Amino acid sequence: MLAVARKGIVGIESAIVLIAFVIVAAALAFVVLNMGFFTSQQSKLVMQRGLGEASSALELDGTMVAAVDTTAQNIVYAWAPIKLSSGQHKVDLTPTKTIISYWSPDKGLTITNAYLIAILTPITNTSKVSVLVGDLLFDNLTLKGVKGEVKTITITVDSSGRATFNNGTGVKTLSGNYSDLAGMTFVVYVGFPEDVTNARNLSTILATYASDKVVVVLNWVVRVNDDLVLDPGEKVVMFAYYKDASVRPDGYDFVKIEVKVPIGAPLTIERMIPPSLTLSVIDLG
């Protein structure tokens, strides 16, 4: 009986040791598998991020077109339609988050960021963007704000051509006449790359923190919501306005525009201006 009892105890001890080994092995296997799954998931995310950063989030949706001053033989403003690249997620095009750089070696011009203005209201006639930005906004809009802030301004032009600003804190009616924009209402966003503690004219803000020579504006011509994020199905027109006549491109000039978004490779547009600028509108390709 004693021998049988000892054999029973040994059997129980062996079973306990075996169970302990099984439990430890299962726990170890779980840890190993879990780490493997985690590593695989992280590798997948890193590859996706790398692919997203390596490929451009934006692409041209057509050709670049320019309006020409046929008398001076130079370009007054140019525009190009932009959309999301295939397979890309939405892109934040808010001023101060997206940067648009401009180079013109023939004019000795390098601008780190020419983009501080976005217009959410669809505008089909680009000449009206030129009037809105060049004639109305530059010398009449006075603002202040903190770094990274984006001001929302509503501009209403009545049937007689009288313009009214509303920046959420006050209303200002201009004395000038803007009959080219009569009957239109615009929602305009202005970004602040640095603190502007004292109210300044928009032209002064651009001259201090970006550039008042070449101003780039993004206009949402097709939109699915009311934000400044480019969603699938939305399209914007990138509008480059030459405020200073001395930097307007003329024949054989080379210009380069680079749109740098928060995530993804930049969209680069390079164009050589044709030698003959005798038409009021030209296709830059």
C-alpha positions as CSV (number, residue, x, y, z in Angstrom):
1,M,0.0,0.0,0.0
2,L,2.8,2.4,0.9
3,A,4.4,1.8,-2.5
4,V,1.2,2.4,-4.3
5,A,0.7,5.7,-2.3
6,R,4.2,6.8,-3.2
7,K,3.6,6.0,-6.9
8,G,0.3,8.0,-6.7
9,I,2.1,11.0,-5.1
10,V,4.9,10.8,-7.7
11,G,2.2,10.7,-10.4
12,I,0.4,13.8,-9.0
13,E,3.8,15.7,-8.8
14,S,4.6,14.8,-12.4
15,A,1.1,16.0,-13.4
16,I,1.6,19.3,-11.6
17,V,5.0,19.8,-13.1
18,L,3.6,18.9,-16.6
19,I,0.7,21.4,-16.1
20,A,3.2,24.0,-14.9
21,F,5.3,23.5,-18.0
22,V,2.2,23.6,-20.3
23,I,1.0,26.9,-18.6
24,V,4.5,28.5,-18.9
25,A,4.8,27.3,-22.5
26,A,1.3,28.7,-23.3
27,A,2.1,32.0,-21.7
28,L,5.4,32.2,-23.6
29,A,3.8,31.2,-26.8
30,F,1.2,33.9,-26.3
31,V,3.9,36.5,-25.7
32,V,5.8,35.4,-28.7
33,L,2.8,35.4,-31.0
34,N,1.5,38.7,-29.6
35,M,4.9,40.3,-30.2
36,G,5.0,38.8,-33.7
37,F,1.5,40.2,-34.5
38,F,2.5,43.6,-33.0
39,T,5.7,43.7,-35.0
40,S,3.9,42.8,-38.2
41,Q,1.3,45.5,-37.6
42,Q,3.9,48.1,-36.9
43,S,5.9,47.1,-40.0
44,K,2.7,47.4,-42.0
45,L,2.0,50.9,-40.6
46,V,5.6,52.0,-41.2
47,M,5.4,50.8,-44.8
48,Q,2.1,52.6,-45.3
49,R,3.5,55.8,-43.9
50,G,6.6,55.5,-46.0
51,L,4.5,54.9,-49.1
52,G,2.3,57.9,-48.2
53,E,5.3,60.2,-47.6
54,A,7.0,59.0,-50.8
55,S,4.0,59.6,-53.1
56,S,2.4,62.9,-53.7
57,A,-1.0,63.5,-52.1
58,L,-2.0,66.0,-54.8
59,E,-1.9,66.0,-58.6
60,L,-2.8,68.4,-61.4
61,D,-6.3,67.9,-62.7
62,G,-5.7,69.4,-66.1
63,T,-3.4,72.1,-67.5
64,M,-2.0,75.3,-66.1
65,V,-3.4,78.5,-67.7
66,A,-2.3,82.1,-67.5
67,A,-3.8,85.5,-68.2
68,V,-1.5,87.8,-70.2
69,D,-1.0,91.5,-70.4
70,T,-0.4,91.6,-74.1
71,T,0.8,95.2,-74.0
72,A,3.5,94.6,-71.4
73,Q,4.1,91.0,-72.7
74,N,4.0,89.3,-69.3
75,I,1.7,87.2,-67.2
76,V,-0.6,88.9,-64.7
77,Y,-2.0,85.7,-63.0
78,A,-2.0,82.0,-63.5
79,W,-4.2,79.1,-62.3
80,A,-4.1,75.3,-62.2
81,P,-6.8,72.8,-61.0
82,I,-5.7,70.4,-58.3
83,K,-7.3,67.2,-56.9
84,L,-6.3,64.3,-54.6
85,S,-4.0,61.7,-56.1
86,S,-5.5,58.2,-56.6
87,G,-5.6,56.2,-53.4
88,Q,-4.8,59.1,-51.1
89,H,-6.7,60.2,-48.1
90,K,-8.0,63.7,-47.4
91,V,-5.4,66.5,-47.2
92,D,-5.5,69.5,-44.9
93,L,-5.0,72.6,-47.1
94,T,-5.5,75.1,-44.3
95,P,-3.2,78.2,-44.6
96,T,-0.2,77.8,-42.2
97,K,-0.5,74.0,-42.4
98,T,0.1,73.7,-46.1
99,I,3.0,75.8,-47.6
100,I,3.3,76.8,-51.2
101,S,6.7,78.0,-52.3
102,Y,7.5,79.9,-55.4
103,W,10.8,80.3,-57.4
104,S,11.7,82.4,-60.4
105,P,15.4,82.4,-61.0
106,D,15.1,84.7,-64.0
107,K,13.5,87.4,-61.7
108,G,15.8,86.5,-58.8
109,L,12.8,85.6,-56.7
110,T,12.5,83.0,-54.0
111,I,9.4,82.9,-51.8
112,T,9.3,80.3,-49.0
113,N,5.5,80.6,-48.5
114,A,3.2,82.6,-50.8
115,Y,0.0,80.9,-49.5
116,L,-2.0,82.6,-46.7
117,I,-5.4,83.1,-48.3
118,A,-8.0,80.4,-49.1
119,I,-11.5,81.1,-50.6
120,L,-14.2,78.6,-49.9
121,T,-16.8,80.1,-52.2
122,P,-16.5,78.5,-55.6
123,I,-15.5,81.1,-58.2
124,T,-15.7,80.0,-61.8
125,N,-14.3,83.2,-63.4
126,T,-10.7,83.6,-62.4
127,S,-10.7,87.3,-63.3
128,K,-13.0,87.8,-60.3
129,V,-10.4,86.2,-58.0
130,S,-7.9,88.7,-59.4
131,V,-10.2,91.6,-58.6
132,L,-11.1,90.2,-55.1
133,V,-7.5,89.6,-54.1
134,G,-5.7,92.4,-55.9
135,D,-8.2,95.3,-55.7
136,L,-10.3,94.6,-52.7
137,L,-8.4,92.5,-50.1
138,F,-4.9,93.8,-50.2
139,D,-5.4,97.4,-49.3
140,N,-8.7,97.3,-47.4
141,L,-8.7,94.2,-45.1
142,T,-7.1,95.0,-41.7
143,L,-6.5,92.0,-39.3
144,K,-4.7,90.8,-36.2
145,G,-4.2,87.3,-34.8
146,V,-1.9,84.8,-33.2
147,K,0.5,82.3,-34.8
148,G,-1.4,79.5,-36.5
149,E,-4.8,81.2,-36.2
150,V,-7.0,81.3,-39.3
151,K,-9.4,84.2,-39.6
152,T,-12.8,83.7,-41.3
153,I,-14.0,86.8,-43.2
154,T,-17.3,87.1,-45.1
155,I,-17.2,89.7,-47.9
156,T,-20.5,90.8,-49.4
157,V,-20.7,93.0,-52.5
158,D,-24.2,94.4,-53.1
159,S,-25.8,95.1,-56.5
160,S,-24.3,98.6,-56.6
161,G,-20.7,97.4,-56.0
162,R,-20.4,98.4,-52.4
163,A,-18.4,95.9,-50.3
164,T,-18.8,95.0,-46.7
165,F,-16.4,93.0,-44.5
166,N,-17.5,90.9,-41.5
167,N,-14.7,89.1,-39.6
168,G,-17.0,87.9,-36.7
169,T,-16.1,90.8,-34.4
170,G,-17.2,93.8,-36.5
171,V,-18.6,95.0,-39.8
172,K,-16.8,97.4,-42.1
173,T,-18.2,99.0,-45.3
174,L,-15.8,100.2,-47.9
175,S,-16.2,103.4,-49.8
176,G,-14.9,102.1,-53.1
177,N,-16.9,100.6,-55.9
178,Y,-16.4,97.0,-56.9
179,S,-18.9,96.5,-59.6
180,D,-17.0,93.5,-61.1
181,L,-18.0,91.6,-58.0
182,A,-21.6,93.0,-57.6
183,G,-24.1,90.6,-56.1
184,M,-21.5,88.1,-54.9
185,T,-20.6,86.9,-51.3
186,F,-17.3,85.3,-50.5
187,V,-16.0,83.3,-47.5
188,V,-12.3,84.0,-47.2
189,Y,-9.8,82.5,-44.8
190,V,-6.5,84.2,-43.9
191,G,-3.8,82.4,-41.9
192,F,-1.2,83.9,-39.6
193,P,2.3,82.4,-39.7
194,E,3.3,84.7,-36.8
195,D,1.7,86.8,-34.1
196,V,0.1,90.0,-35.4
197,T,-0.7,91.8,-32.2
198,N,-1.6,95.2,-33.7
199,A,-4.1,95.3,-36.5
200,R,-2.4,95.5,-39.8
201,N,-3.3,95.8,-43.4
202,L,-3.3,92.5,-45.2
203,S,-0.8,93.7,-47.7
204,T,1.6,94.6,-44.8
205,I,1.0,91.2,-43.2
206,L,1.9,89.5,-46.5
207,A,5.0,91.7,-47.0
208,T,6.2,90.9,-43.4
209,Y,5.6,87.2,-43.1
210,A,5.1,85.8,-46.6
211,S,5.3,87.8,-49.8
212,D,3.2,90.6,-51.3
213,K,4.9,90.2,-54.7
214,V,3.4,86.8,-55.6
215,V,0.3,85.7,-53.7
216,V,-1.1,82.2,-54.0
217,V,-4.8,81.6,-53.3
218,L,-6.6,78.2,-53.1
219,N,-10.2,78.3,-54.2
220,W,-12.6,75.4,-53.7
221,V,-14.5,75.1,-57.0
222,V,-16.0,71.7,-56.1
223,R,-16.7,71.0,-52.4
224,V,-18.6,68.4,-50.3
225,N,-18.4,70.3,-47.0
226,D,-17.4,73.6,-45.5
227,D,-13.9,73.0,-44.3
228,L,-10.4,73.6,-45.7
229,V,-9.6,69.9,-46.0
230,L,-9.5,68.5,-49.5
231,D,-11.7,65.4,-49.5
232,P,-12.2,62.8,-52.3
233,G,-14.5,64.4,-54.9
234,E,-13.4,68.0,-54.1
235,K,-11.3,70.1,-56.4
236,V,-9.4,73.4,-55.9
237,V,-7.9,75.9,-58.2
238,M,-4.5,77.2,-57.2
239,F,-4.4,80.8,-58.3
240,A,-1.1,82.7,-58.4
241,Y,-1.4,86.5,-58.6
242,Y,1.5,88.8,-59.4
243,K,0.9,91.9,-57.3
244,D,4.3,93.4,-58.2
245,A,4.6,94.0,-62.0
246,S,8.4,93.7,-61.7
247,V,8.2,90.0,-61.0
248,R,5.7,89.0,-63.6
249,P,7.0,86.3,-65.8
250,D,7.7,87.1,-69.5
251,G,9.1,85.1,-72.4
252,Y,11.5,82.3,-71.7
253,D,11.2,82.7,-67.9
254,F,11.3,79.6,-65.8
255,V,8.9,79.4,-62.8
256,K,8.5,76.7,-60.2
257,I,5.7,76.2,-57.6
258,E,5.8,73.6,-54.9
259,V,2.8,72.7,-52.8
260,K,4.0,71.1,-49.5
261,V,1.2,69.4,-47.6
262,P,1.3,68.1,-44.0
263,I,1.6,64.4,-45.1
264,G,2.9,63.3,-48.5
265,A,5.5,64.4,-51.0
266,P,5.1,67.9,-52.4
267,L,3.4,68.6,-55.7
268,T,5.9,70.3,-57.9
269,I,4.9,72.4,-61.0
270,E,7.6,73.6,-63.3
271,R,6.9,75.7,-66.4
272,M,8.8,77.6,-69.1
273,I,7.0,80.6,-70.3
274,P,6.6,80.7,-74.1
275,P,8.4,83.4,-76.0
276,S,5.3,84.8,-77.7
277,L,2.7,86.4,-75.3
278,T,0.3,87.9,-77.8
279,L,-2.9,86.2,-76.6
280,S,-4.8,87.3,-73.6
281,V,-5.0,83.7,-72.3
282,I,-2.4,81.0,-72.9
283,D,-2.0,77.3,-72.0
284,L,1.2,76.6,-70.1
285,G,0.6,72.8,-70.2
